Amino acid sequence: MEVRKICQWCGKPFIAQKTTTCYCSHQCSNLGYKKRIRERKRQLKRSQELLQPRQAAEGQDFFSFAQAAKLMGVTRQYIYKLVKESKLRASRISGKKSLIRRADIELMMKTKPYERIMPKEDFDITEYYTAEEIAEKYKVNAKWVWTYTRQHKVPKVRIRQFNYYSKKHIDAAFAKYEVDSDLTEWYTPEQIQEKYGMTRVAIRSQVYRNNIPSKKEHGQIFYSKLHFDLSKSSEQESKTEYYTVKEAMEKFKLSRDSVYGILQFHQINREKNGRFVRFLKVEFDRVMGVQK
């Protein structure tokens, strides 16, 4: 069976003895081998040249403009441009000597993430919000918008000096904060403290236990007046129907163990309310009346 191939060195057709043969003669094979070795040496030298500035810079905290350019893989003129535009900080030690800190290079890289720049004619502005529009619509601080969009990686497009944020992602992010439009009256924490004499921790606990609607506007938290008043009134009503362990101890002059023993022996249902255990007064009074 004849295997017809093209020599990879001279390009002439030949009949190969094996399917793996690539060259027509021993001379072409040697020339091809030497070319591969030269290419490997070039690649190795190129990679060493790229690694050399970084290896030399390990453990070094201050760089000249030329060293910073080699470290970042850019020209020295570009470093001067970054310093001139105040994007990169540098310190002038003398008339001819300026240094750049490693920390300042890392800070610049961290605070200047990649932003997609789109031509204005290809941009559909109806699909995006500006930071001011988000702040006005959802009653938040414009600085908070910048922090939130970076932390949650909300898609952003930059047109000239303005940033535009994806409307779909912003609306989805604020959907979980939406409240019933029928709720018109709200308490601030200060008003609750004044009316009910509760601490901030107690207020948050009350809101969490009773699932009271809340909203945040311009950094201020508000709680639904209707739901908060209902939760407090239901608590007052339940206090007239239930004993806590401490109340039963004081009323019947019993120890804590005695109260729990009566509850267990007579199978009186008990429930946990916050950090208190409570049970129906009717059932406990009936048992205590029998004992008397």
PyMOL commands that set and color helices and strands:
alter all, ss='L'
color gray80, all
select helices_A, chain A and resi 26-57+65-72+76-84+102-111+120-122+125-127+131-138+142-151+167-175+189-196+200-210+225-241+245-252+256-265+281-291
alter helices_A, ss='H'
color red, helices_A
select strands_A, chain A and resi 3-6+13-16+62-63+91-92+98-101+116-117+128-129+156-159+162-166+186-187+214-217+220-224+242-244+270-273+276-280
alter strands_A, ss='S'
color yellow, strands_A
deselect
rebuild
show_as cartoon
